[in-house]
């Protein structure tokens, strides 16, 4: 069982109130910015995936040719 120190609940509520205050000061991205970030992440992810796929195919081909399989 978790034991709280004296004033533990008070400290918890004070922490939560301060957290809500900090979150309200954040400048959230607009919908247009968010879509732009999403597109950038998808494009970069696709490029990295294609690069790793290409390296994988290259190493498989080299392994097959060097080991004489097939």
C-alpha positions, 0 to 999 in steps of 0.5 A: 500500500502506498503511504502519503506523507502529511500534505501529500494530497495537497502537494499533488493538487498543487502539482496538478494545478501548476501543470495545467497552468504550464500546459495553457501557456504552450503555443500549440501548432495550427491544423495546417502546421500539424498536417505539414509536420505529418507529411514531412514525417511520412516522407522522411520515414518512406525515404529511410525505409527505402534506403534500408530496404535497398541496403538489405537487398544489396547485402542479400545479393552479396551474400548469395554471390559470395557464398555460392548459394543457388 
